[in-house]
Amino acid sequence: MKLSRMPLLAWLNLVMSGLVLITITPLSAAQIMLLVDRYLGGHFFDTQAGGSAAIWMHFFWIFGHPEVYVLIIPCFAFMSEIVPVFSRKPIFGYPVMVGATVCIGFVSMSVWAHHMFTIGMNSYSNAFFTITSMVVGVPTGIKIFNWLGTMWGGKLIFKTPMLFCIGFLFQFLIAGLTGIMLATAPFDWQLGGSYFVVAHFHYVIVGGILFALFAAFYYWYPKMTGRMLNESLGKWHFWLFLIGFHLTFDTMHIPGILGMPRRIYTYEPGRGWDTMNFIVTIGAFIQGIATLVFVTNLVFSYFKGPRAGNDPWDAWTLEWSVSSPPPAYNFATIPTVASRRPLWDRKHPEDPDSRYE
């Protein structure tokens, strides 16, 4: 298997692993400095003794923002495996997808201080981190374009994994757009400490990462357990969670714009936030009900689900060529990989588009 034939799931997790190695280091250093301050009389972050709390913020966010990409890049990998299978098309622009991921890995390490616009950095710092925060949206937008290009003209199969992928696409696009808004320093000065940021963050974590994780569960559960998840319960899970998600996090943007701050557990009446927060709570309960449906599906299908067989999705990556669940040794003999769709080549040798680089 050459790098040009490696599944995108492997490529993207390679980039994610590199990010982990790089970004954990400053967090570890900051934790050691904090221990020195607390127990050995150091003054790295003690402002009353000449230290700087802003240094702690820099160390933390040098880790904290790339960490978002550590979480989301594996979800990009899930999307890049699932969308082509349920579109019945190869991934659109494989080399560009790889290049965009590597770009995200590099640029994501230069955007951390957009979390710190409100602390009073100088104008040069604000300008630099505004630019880099907007630049990181370019390779991310390329990925969304490529997934849509894969779906365009394909024979879409709207099974539950694909439904969650479509939900991911729409919601991650909105999350990216609100992220571009918050990357603009004057806008962030107004809303940096508000519920608008909470809504944006959960659009990424729930609307993006969690939806992709659900898609991955429905896609690979048959391979892990040998049984299919119930499709009807899966669709109930999707629609309930989608409705609950949008009730909660669409609405949450509005009290943020109206001035509701983050990190409060109560507030005085009459501020105009009451109805909005009530809708947010209703949406959260609906998401909870949807999650119960998901858990019920997992447990019920584990014991009573129909047998999956080796390849229930007619996929083309090698994990679907072995039994479900896979044997401990995975492959009795190391498979030969001649293209990016090795299993498809084996199943459809007559397909003129099956072998490509």
VMD Tcl script that draws the C-alpha trace (Angstrom):
set ca {
  {0.00 0.00 0.00}
  {1.49 3.30 -1.11}
  {0.68 6.61 0.56}
  {-1.38 7.52 -2.52}
  {-3.56 4.44 -1.90}
  {-3.92 4.82 1.85}
  {-7.53 5.19 3.04}
  {-8.43 8.73 4.05}
  {-9.31 7.42 7.50}
  {-5.65 6.45 7.95}
  {-4.34 9.67 6.38}
  {-6.46 11.92 8.59}
  {-5.65 10.03 11.76}
  {-1.97 10.32 10.90}
  {-2.32 14.13 10.84}
  {-4.36 14.03 14.07}
  {-1.65 11.96 15.79}
  {0.98 14.49 14.80}
  {-1.14 17.28 16.26}
  {-1.46 15.37 19.53}
  {2.30 14.99 19.83}
  {2.90 18.69 19.19}
  {0.07 20.26 21.19}
  {0.26 18.16 24.36}
  {3.81 19.48 24.96}
  {2.93 23.12 25.85}
  {0.04 21.95 28.02}
  {2.40 19.63 29.92}
  {4.89 22.49 30.31}
  {2.16 24.78 31.63}
  {1.05 22.16 34.15}
  {4.64 21.79 35.40}
  {4.96 25.59 35.71}
  {1.67 25.69 37.63}
  {2.94 23.02 40.04}
  {6.13 25.04 40.56}
  {4.01 28.14 41.32}
  {1.76 26.27 43.73}
  {4.24 24.12 45.64}
  {7.75 25.51 45.10}
  {7.18 29.25 45.34}
  {7.46 30.00 41.65}
  {5.88 33.10 40.07}
  {5.24 32.18 36.44}
  {1.55 33.06 36.64}
  {1.40 35.03 39.93}
  {0.61 38.57 38.77}
  {1.22 40.03 42.26}
  {4.79 38.78 42.14}
  {5.60 39.86 38.60}
  {4.21 36.84 36.77}
  {1.66 36.91 33.98}
  {-1.74 35.24 33.83}
  {-1.71 35.86 30.07}
  {1.21 33.44 29.75}
  {-0.99 30.72 31.22}
  {-3.69 31.59 28.68}
  {-1.20 31.36 25.82}
  {0.13 28.01 26.98}
  {-3.37 26.65 27.48}
  {-4.78 27.83 24.16}
  {-1.70 26.69 22.19}
  {-3.01 23.31 23.26}
  {-6.70 24.12 23.51}
  {-7.48 25.26 20.00}
  {-5.56 22.60 18.04}
  {-7.29 20.15 20.39}
  {-10.54 21.01 18.61}
  {-8.92 19.76 15.40}
  {-7.64 16.69 17.21}
  {-11.32 15.95 17.90}
  {-12.77 16.94 14.52}
  {-10.17 15.46 12.12}
  {-11.12 11.84 12.97}
  {-14.71 12.89 12.26}
  {-13.58 14.22 8.88}
  {-12.09 10.76 8.39}
  {-15.43 9.09 9.18}
  {-17.16 11.37 6.69}
  {-14.57 10.58 4.02}
  {-15.22 6.85 4.43}
  {-19.01 6.89 4.78}
  {-20.12 9.50 2.22}
  {-18.53 7.74 -0.81}
  {-20.07 4.38 0.14}
  {-23.60 5.79 0.38}
  {-23.09 7.97 -2.71}
  {-21.82 4.99 -4.73}
  {-18.94 7.13 -5.97}
  {-15.22 7.41 -5.16}
  {-14.28 10.33 -2.94}
  {-14.04 13.51 -5.00}
  {-10.54 15.00 -5.03}
  {-8.58 12.50 -2.92}
  {-5.20 14.33 -3.21}
  {-6.86 17.65 -2.38}
  {-8.51 16.11 0.70}
  {-5.13 14.89 1.93}
  {-3.49 18.26 1.23}
  {-6.31 20.17 2.93}
  {-5.96 18.00 6.04}
  {-2.21 18.59 6.23}
  {-2.86 22.35 5.81}
  {-5.39 22.27 8.64}
  {-2.80 20.53 10.81}
  {-0.23 23.28 10.21}
  {-2.49 26.34 10.26}
  {-4.45 25.17 13.32}
  {-1.31 25.68 15.41}
  {-1.23 29.40 14.60}
  {-4.77 30.46 15.55}
  {-4.90 29.94 19.32}
  {-5.04 33.57 20.44}
  {-8.39 34.28 18.78}
  {-9.63 32.99 22.16}
  {-7.80 35.91 23.75}
  {-8.99 38.95 21.78}
  {-10.78 40.29 24.87}
  {-7.72 40.35 27.17}
  {-6.13 43.42 25.54}
  {-3.48 42.15 23.11}
  {-1.95 44.74 20.79}
  {-3.37 45.44 17.35}
  {-0.63 43.50 15.53}
  {-1.41 40.34 17.49}
  {-5.14 40.78 16.92}
  {-4.60 41.26 13.19}
  {-2.32 38.22 12.88}
  {-4.67 35.86 14.70}
  {-7.68 37.24 12.83}
  {-5.97 36.43 9.52}
  {-4.83 32.93 10.52}
  {-8.26 32.12 11.96}
  {-9.85 33.01 8.64}
  {-7.18 31.18 6.63}
  {-7.90 27.90 8.45}
  {-11.43 28.10 7.06}
  {-10.10 27.67 3.50}
  {-8.92 24.02 3.71}
  {-11.97 23.23 5.85}
  {-14.21 24.68 3.15}
  {-12.36 22.57 0.58}
  {-13.33 19.46 2.52}
  {-17.00 20.43 2.57}
  {-16.82 21.10 -1.18}
  {-15.25 17.68 -1.77}
  {-17.90 15.83 0.24}
  {-20.62 17.67 -1.67}
  {-18.78 16.88 -4.91}
  {-18.79 13.21 -3.94}
  {-22.53 13.30 -3.36}
  {-23.26 15.31 -6.51}
  {-24.49 12.98 -9.25}
  {-24.19 9.92 -7.02}
  {-26.81 7.31 -6.27}
  {-27.51 8.46 -2.73}
  {-28.64 5.82 -0.25}
  {-30.33 7.46 2.74}
  {-29.48 4.91 5.40}
  {-28.95 6.16 8.95}
  {-25.14 6.64 8.62}
  {-25.70 8.85 5.57}
  {-28.43 10.87 7.32}
  {-26.04 11.73 10.13}
  {-23.36 12.64 7.57}
  {-25.74 15.05 5.83}
  {-26.64 16.56 9.21}
  {-22.92 16.95 9.91}
  {-22.34 18.74 6.61}
  {-25.02 21.36 7.18}
  {-24.25 21.95 10.84}
  {-20.48 22.03 10.48}
  {-20.90 24.61 7.72}
  {-22.90 26.82 10.11}
  {-20.32 26.22 12.86}
  {-17.57 27.31 10.48}
  {-19.42 30.47 9.49}
  {-20.01 31.54 13.11}
  {-16.34 30.71 13.73}
  {-15.35 33.15 10.98}
  {-17.57 35.74 12.66}
  {-15.83 35.20 16.01}
  {-12.43 35.31 14.28}
  {-13.09 39.01 13.57}
  {-11.61 40.80 16.58}
  {-14.20 43.65 16.92}
  {-17.09 41.16 16.70}
  {-15.38 38.94 19.28}
  {-14.92 41.88 21.65}
  {-18.71 42.16 21.82}
  {-19.61 38.46 22.03}
  {-16.46 36.72 23.30}
  {-17.85 36.08 26.78}
  {-21.44 35.44 25.72}
  {-23.74 32.50 25.02}
  {-23.09 33.09 21.32}
  {-19.69 31.44 21.82}
  {-21.33 28.57 23.72}
  {-23.71 28.06 20.79}
  {-20.84 28.17 18.26}
  {-18.76 25.72 20.28}
  {-21.63 23.23 20.58}
  {-22.37 23.55 16.89}
  {-18.83 22.18 16.39}
  {-18.83 19.60 19.20}
  {-22.42 18.34 18.93}
  {-23.54 19.36 15.44}
  {-20.21 18.31 13.96}
  {-18.30 15.81 16.07}
  {-21.23 14.00 17.71}
  {-23.21 13.65 14.48}
  {-20.13 12.19 12.77}
  {-19.60 9.81 15.70}
  {-23.21 8.65 15.43}
  {-22.69 8.07 11.70}
  {-19.57 6.02 12.48}
  {-21.42 3.97 15.11}
  {-24.18 3.06 12.65}
  {-21.66 2.34 9.89}
  {-19.13 0.20 11.79}
  {-21.40 -1.35 14.45}
  {-22.17 -4.32 12.12}
  {-18.45 -4.92 11.67}
  {-17.76 -4.70 15.43}
  {-20.64 -6.89 16.60}
  {-21.77 -8.90 13.58}
  {-25.31 -7.51 13.87}
  {-27.14 -4.64 12.19}
  {-28.61 -1.75 14.13}
  {-32.36 -1.28 13.74}
  {-32.93 1.14 10.85}
  {-36.29 2.44 12.13}
  {-34.87 3.23 15.58}
  {-31.89 4.80 13.84}
  {-34.11 7.18 11.91}
  {-36.07 8.05 15.08}
  {-32.75 8.77 16.75}
  {-31.62 10.99 13.88}
  {-34.77 13.09 13.54}
  {-35.32 13.53 17.29}
  {-31.69 14.49 17.83}
  {-31.71 16.84 14.84}
  {-34.85 18.64 16.07}
  {-33.54 18.83 19.64}
  {-30.15 20.05 18.50}
  {-31.55 22.92 16.45}
  {-34.04 23.92 19.13}
  {-31.21 24.15 21.63}
  {-28.26 25.60 19.79}
  {-29.96 27.71 17.10}
  {-31.90 29.44 19.86}
  {-28.84 29.81 22.08}
  {-27.26 32.28 19.65}
  {-30.01 34.82 20.32}
  {-29.59 35.38 24.10}
  {-25.86 35.54 23.40}
  {-26.40 38.44 20.99}
  {-28.73 40.01 23.56}
  {-25.92 39.98 26.13}
  {-26.34 36.78 28.14}
  {-22.90 35.94 29.57}
  {-21.29 32.52 29.75}
  {-20.68 30.57 32.94}
  {-23.73 31.64 34.91}
  {-26.24 29.26 36.47}
  {-29.01 31.80 37.09}
  {-30.02 35.35 36.18}
  {-32.54 38.00 37.18}
  {-35.96 37.96 35.47}
  {-36.95 40.58 32.93}
  {-33.80 40.51 30.83}
  {-35.56 39.03 27.80}
  {-33.72 35.72 27.96}
  {-36.40 33.64 29.70}
  {-38.35 32.31 26.71}
  {-35.22 31.59 24.72}
  {-33.67 29.60 27.55}
  {-36.92 27.67 28.02}
  {-36.77 26.64 24.33}
  {-33.11 25.69 24.82}
  {-34.10 23.43 27.73}
  {-36.88 21.75 25.72}
  {-34.40 21.02 22.94}
  {-31.95 19.53 25.43}
  {-34.61 17.15 26.75}
  {-35.45 16.07 23.18}
  {-31.76 15.32 22.60}
  {-31.78 13.28 25.79}
  {-34.77 11.24 24.54}
  {-32.99 10.69 21.21}
  {-29.90 9.45 23.04}
  {-32.05 6.96 24.97}
  {-33.39 5.69 21.63}
  {-29.78 5.27 20.45}
  {-28.73 3.37 23.57}
  {-31.82 1.16 23.31}
  {-30.91 0.43 19.69}
  {-27.33 -0.48 20.64}
  {-28.41 -2.89 23.38}
  {-31.39 -4.43 21.55}
  {-29.48 -4.93 18.31}
  {-26.53 -6.52 20.08}
  {-28.77 -9.41 21.12}
  {-31.61 -9.36 18.57}
  {-30.32 -7.50 15.52}
  {-30.21 -9.29 12.14}
  {-26.91 -10.86 11.15}
  {-24.77 -8.38 9.24}
  {-22.60 -10.63 7.14}
  {-19.17 -9.57 6.01}
  {-20.14 -6.55 3.91}
  {-23.68 -5.22 4.51}
  {-23.00 -1.83 2.87}
  {-21.26 -3.10 -0.30}
  {-18.25 -1.04 0.79}
  {-14.72 -1.01 -0.65}
  {-12.22 -0.81 2.20}
  {-10.51 -3.93 3.45}
  {-12.17 -4.26 6.86}
  {-15.33 -5.36 5.05}
  {-13.51 -8.28 3.41}
  {-13.29 -10.27 6.65}
  {-15.97 -11.71 8.92}
  {-18.06 -9.61 11.29}
  {-16.79 -9.28 13.98}
  {-13.26 -9.60 12.59}
  {-11.00 -12.46 13.69}
  {-8.23 -11.64 16.15}
  {-5.60 -11.87 13.40}
  {-7.61 -9.66 10.98}
  {-6.26 -11.15 7.73}
  {-5.10 -14.73 7.20}
  {-2.78 -13.42 4.46}
  {-1.71 -9.83 3.90}
  {-4.00 -8.47 1.16}
  {-2.63 -6.95 -2.02}
  {-3.66 -3.32 -2.52}
  {-3.68 -2.15 -6.13}
  {-5.93 0.92 -5.81}
  {-7.75 3.11 -3.31}
  {-10.75 0.73 -3.44}
  {-9.19 -2.71 -3.06}
  {-12.34 -4.57 -1.99}
  {-14.36 -2.98 -4.81}
  {-11.71 -4.17 -7.28}
  {-12.11 -7.70 -5.98}
  {-15.93 -7.61 -6.15}
  {-16.23 -5.72 -9.44}
  {-13.22 -6.47 -11.64}
  {-15.25 -5.43 -14.69}
  {-15.68 -1.85 -13.39}
  {-13.51 0.42 -15.61}
  {-13.36 3.06 -12.86}
  {-12.36 0.65 -10.11}
  {-8.62 1.05 -10.53}
  {-7.30 4.57 -10.26}
  {-4.51 6.38 -8.48}
}
mol new
graphics top color blue
foreach p $ca { graphics top sphere $p radius 0.5 }
foreach p [lrange $ca 0 end-1] q [lrange $ca 1 end] { graphics top cylinder $p $q radius 0.2 }
display resetview
